[in-house]
Structure formats: C-alpha cells, structure tokens
Amino acid sequence: MKDTITANETKVKEYLADWAEWMRADNTKLGYPSKSLMLASGGSTSFEDMCETLDNTISKAIDAILEGVTISQRLAVHHYHLGAVWRSTRSNILDDYADALMAIEFGLRRRGLI
C-alpha cells in the first residue's frame, strides 16, 4: 500500500463514512416514506435536501459496487466501516481493503459521482 493519500482516496473514505451511516439507518420503515410527497413546479428543494439525495445516491452506488467485488474485499470494508469482525488466514485484510477502495473509486468515477 502506498504512503501518499490521493484526494480521491480521501473522498472515497468520506463517502464510505456516509455509506456506513446509511447502512446503520433503518431504511425499511414498512415501505412508507418519512415525508409526504410534495408536488411543486419550479423545483423548490432546499440545499440540504439536494445534499441528502446525493448522499443517498452515492451510498446506494457504493452498496452496488460492493456487490461486485470479491467477498474478502467486501468483508474488509465491512470490517473497517461497520465494525464487523472478520479474520482470514487466506488473504491480507489491508490488501483487500486497498483493492476495495480502488474498486469503489473506479465505480464512482464510472458513474460520474467523483
């Protein structure tokens, strides 16, 4: 693993912190939205709503990207960001985590989110 941290790697780790909060949140809520649907012409959404929407979009993208990486890479991300206990003698968790970060960065870049 390299010693220098790129700006994108820092951004990916910030996004992963948001993803961890999103993963811990109760997103089920029996299928009912937490806010009523507001029909408006002219787009009257606040800046906070736009930021929340973007955070949710990025979190869902990260979740989809993690479905496509190896199990050991996914478990390494869960270990570092969700506190899941994971041990393996077959692979190095730091290498798996670094590979997962690169996969997430690539996937977010491909989706135009970085």
Secondary structure, DSSP 8 states (H G I E B T S, - for coil): --SS--HHHHHHHHHHHHHHHHHHS---GGG--SS-----SS----HHHHHHHHHHHHHHHHHHHHHTS-HHHHHHHHHHHH------SSS-HHHHHHHHHHHHHHHHHHTT--
